[in-house]
Amino acid sequence: MRFFDDLHSCRQYDQWFDTLKGRHWFQREWELIETILAPCSRDRLLDVGCGGGRHLLEWHSPGMRCMGLDASIHMVELARRRLGPSVPVEHGFAESLPFTDDHFDIVVLNKTLEFLDNPIVALKEAQRVARKSVFIQVVNPFSPVGLKQAFRFLRDSFPYRPNHYFDLWTLKKLIGTAMGHPLHQWASTNTKPMFRSWKQGGSHISTSPFGDLVAIRVDLAELVSKSALEFPHRKMAFTTLIHGATREGL
């Protein structure tokens, strides 16, 4: 597993979001999260790989019951300082979540899967502790930002180098392997307006599979039964466009 194991790297990563580029990135990222995830105030949410807790701060504002977990003790400390006692943040690992089944309504893996040794186990764990949905967001390696990062990784020892790269298709395949092809909704966004977006009130949300960020919400509550997972030939197939996002059952 790759995670931030020194305080300097943690602070450097967290403080980047206070720069002009970082604020712009966070704005686009949050817009995509709000579009796909759409949680309600009664939901109990776990952010796995919460980093410095910036997203938890946004979720906590409308009164959601939130909790964070991160593999880096330094990130946990940064998040605790940012959030205070109102939002608990614990040290732990995505592949072994220390919670009972259905403990949360929503589990979030935001730019987390890429850094894990075993993302399939992490997805199974997320499904186990989530009652309603699992939200996954990754940096797309086939996007301009993803390609730029890949070249940077080749040039130098970039401290935030992931273990894996997931585009939309490999991510959907991974979800199918780990979670039994549940229904899901996906969309993407670009940190720069290089592709045609699905414009809705200035939104940059797109159904392009080449966006810089790709997000998927897996709807666990719509699984018919566990028996359906045991018989792969029982499949529902449909695709519709909902609010600029694609909804699919594989």
Steps between C-alpha positions, in 0.01 A plus 500: 500500500623849415405767749651815641746380762673828574358824633662720232331313212166515680520873558622564145210304352240659727625856452488465120121529526547853635672609177309645205531174302412296805184699573392468138561123507305463825208699358474277192547188712231605748258582219538145369460352848180696564356395164565129534484440874211727605489399869226613736536651846394178672772290339795360693811530282849348522782662300769234447833665421369832628838675488494837671123492541404773253212301351380396844481868591268560203280200582480590867374852430143395409484283812585156366644243739851453364812308589844482340762227477852519358806274485736791571516601864626842389194554281280390790662766718451770234135403459438500874645849532287625211175336611519508878309258722173520305622267221691189616803399292674168564816328381420187299520318169252469215557126464400435862235746614444483878121524478202266509291417192273782375648740756486794256257613233776616263867409466724732297827398330617828350835461322575210735477178294803595291729488804391164644671163474167318457222724368261204455516422872446870575187509282364188669561658839329822390200300381490312829481805724280713269123469501402723206790584271874508436653802327828463309698777332831464315736707287453371146833389343356563151429866576734797447566521874555124529748494212687799642529326836624179336782687324589670827520162673747382234716810539540513875410337828164672537393421860133441415550229238210250499521121494229471233338699221125472442316635200121471476505153344752343736321657796165357391661158454656523845166590656335209322763256627487624858134589543302282262390752234266719706326796340707812471505858376810670362626828361823692452637851513803683367716736698532700177218546247662289225205274423134577437320494834139430582415859578244553775518835670872530435573141599806327358362151556544280195423151374835483323711200612811718459437754775781578743292362786262205467245428773269203551224452756416135563141456620501210744139545607384411149657156500210259469649233725829337584392200294521716188870547572549123496361462147686729260257423215225691680571846369303814440629728226392857449656842458328834546622856531409655834605858582812473287605165644475152356308237694566135424421150609754250375 
